[in-house]
Amino acid sequence: MTFEEETRKLFSNLIERMNRIEADFAHNKTVDPKAVKIEVDTSAVVKAIAQIESALSDIQARERATIDGK
């Protein structure tokens, strides 16, 4: 498995776990301050993942260019 595949798998698992936690809080009738923090953290994680994916794409493009001799 390549670095990119491993990274995507790890972050995919992280998002899945966070979505499950968020769904658990959504079913809860009381307002839990931790639920708000999780929503904020989820947003930050999603943004970080997008940045990582962009960086991985840039690295991959550079590797292709090097292989192609461009």
CYANA upper distance limits for C-alpha pairs under 8 A (distance plus 0.5 A):
  1 MET  CA      5 GLU  CA      6.55
  1 MET  CA      6 GLU  CA      6.87
  2 THR  CA      6 GLU  CA      6.68
  3 PHE  CA      7 THR  CA      6.54
  4 GLU  CA      8 ARG  CA      6.61
  4 GLU  CA     56 LEU  CA      7.10
  5 GLU  CA      9 LYS  CA      6.59
  6 GLU  CA     10 LEU  CA      6.65
  7 THR  CA     11 PHE  CA      6.72
  8 ARG  CA     12 SER  CA      6.39
  8 ARG  CA     53 GLU  CA      8.39
  9 LYS  CA     13 ASN  CA      6.65
 10 LEU  CA     14 LEU  CA      6.74
 11 PHE  CA     15 ILE  CA      6.61
 11 PHE  CA     49 ILE  CA      7.50
 12 SER  CA     16 GLU  CA      6.67
 13 ASN  CA     17 ARG  CA      6.72
 14 LEU  CA     18 MET  CA      6.70
 15 ILE  CA     19 ASN  CA      6.52
 15 ILE  CA     42 THR  CA      8.24
 15 ILE  CA     45 VAL  CA      8.50
 15 ILE  CA     46 VAL  CA      8.26
 16 GLU  CA     20 ARG  CA      6.81
 17 ARG  CA     21 ILE  CA      6.84
 18 MET  CA     22 GLU  CA      6.59
 18 MET  CA     38 ILE  CA      8.30
 18 MET  CA     42 THR  CA      7.26
 19 ASN  CA     23 ALA  CA      6.54
 20 ARG  CA     24 ASP  CA      6.69
 21 ILE  CA     25 PHE  CA      6.95
 22 GLU  CA     26 ALA  CA      6.74
 22 GLU  CA     35 ALA  CA      7.54
 22 GLU  CA     38 ILE  CA      7.53
 22 GLU  CA     39 GLU  CA      7.58
 23 ALA  CA     27 HIS  CA      6.96
 24 ASP  CA     28 ASN  CA      7.12
 25 PHE  CA     32 ASP  CA      8.31
 25 PHE  CA     35 ALA  CA      6.67
 31 VAL  CA     35 ALA  CA      8.00
 32 ASP  CA     36 VAL  CA      7.73
 33 PRO  CA     37 LYS  CA      7.22
 34 LYS  CA     38 ILE  CA      6.70
 35 ALA  CA     39 GLU  CA      6.86
 36 VAL  CA     40 VAL  CA      6.90
 37 LYS  CA     41 ASP  CA      6.53
 38 ILE  CA     42 THR  CA      6.37
 39 GLU  CA     43 SER  CA      6.82
 40 VAL  CA     44 ALA  CA      6.85
 41 ASP  CA     45 VAL  CA      6.56
 42 THR  CA     46 VAL  CA      6.64
 43 SER  CA     47 LYS  CA      6.81
 44 ALA  CA     48 ALA  CA      6.64
 45 VAL  CA     49 ILE  CA      6.55
 46 VAL  CA     50 ALA  CA      6.79
 47 LYS  CA     51 GLN  CA      6.86
 48 ALA  CA     52 ILE  CA      6.66
 49 ILE  CA     53 GLU  CA      6.52
 50 ALA  CA     54 SER  CA      6.63
 51 GLN  CA     55 ALA  CA      6.68
 52 ILE  CA     56 LEU  CA      6.56
 53 GLU  CA     57 SER  CA      6.61
 54 SER  CA     58 ASP  CA      6.76
 55 ALA  CA     59 ILE  CA      6.72
 56 LEU  CA     60 GLN  CA      6.57
 57 SER  CA     61 ALA  CA      6.59
 58 ASP  CA     62 ARG  CA      6.71
 59 ILE  CA     63 GLU  CA      6.65
 60 GLN  CA     64 ARG  CA      6.70
 61 ALA  CA     65 ALA  CA      6.65
 62 ARG  CA     66 THR  CA      6.62
 63 GLU  CA     67 ILE  CA      6.65
 64 ARG  CA     68 ASP  CA      6.47
 65 ALA  CA     69 GLY  CA      6.42
 65 ALA  CA     70 LYS  CA      5.48
 66 THR  CA     70 LYS  CA      6.51
